[in-house]
Amino acid sequence: MTLTEKISNKVGIYARSILNVDEEKEMVIVYGAIGLLQIIWSVLWTLAISLIFRVVFEAMLFTIIVSILKKYSGGAHATSPSRCIFIGVTIAIFAGMIIKKFLFRQIFIVNLVLGIVCIFISFLIIAKLAPVDSINKPIPSDKMRKRLNNTSKNIIIFYILLMLTMIILYKISFKIYFLEAYECISLGALWQSITLTNHAIKILNKVDFILSFKNIKRR
């Protein structure tokens, strides 16, 4: 059991004793605590690495968008928190560089259409597949599964409202970071929704295996 899981289980046990909740609600708390702790570690590492590549705003916002949605929608998970963070940080830096070096240089209508397409695809995938559990993070009941699906869809709707706000602010001020934020939200939602699909899970599992194999060889 990893440190993250140990802390999360202690949080669940403590919450059950203090709040007098049943076992199912305790599992919900543990599930949420694991996701929250991984968000914190992921954000800290992303901040550190993005400073080097000068994509702090883009990579951090992308990470936050992905992490919030991932907490409720699940998806592909590495077999260790460290590899999960490594893969997540790598994707965030890569996405940040694409947004900063390429996308924002396109004409406005291209960015607008791309964002709409990304968030529309995200909603369809989330509505159909979320939540996707794993061996490390099983979902114990259908009731919890339905609750997580509804929450995931609501998060996508909230992202749509955020994107609309970013576009309005950009048209008013013509500040480029509003347009970059719009792109970060749409691409972050798209990436997280893609990780729910079987093809993405298989690919990320292979990456996880390669990283774990290299780790074993070093030992």
Secondary structure, DSSP 8 states (H G I E B T S, - for coil): --HHHHHHHHHHHHHHHHH---HHHHHHHHHHHHHHHHHHHHHHHHHHHHHHHT-HHHHHHHHHHHHHHHHHHB----SSHHHHHHHHHHHHHHHHHHHHHTGGGS-HHHHHHHHHHHHHHHHHHHHHH--B--SSS----HHHHHHHHHHHHHHHHHHHHHHHHHHHHHHHH--HHHHHHHHHHHHHHHHHHHTTSHHHHHHHHHHHHHHHHHHHHH-
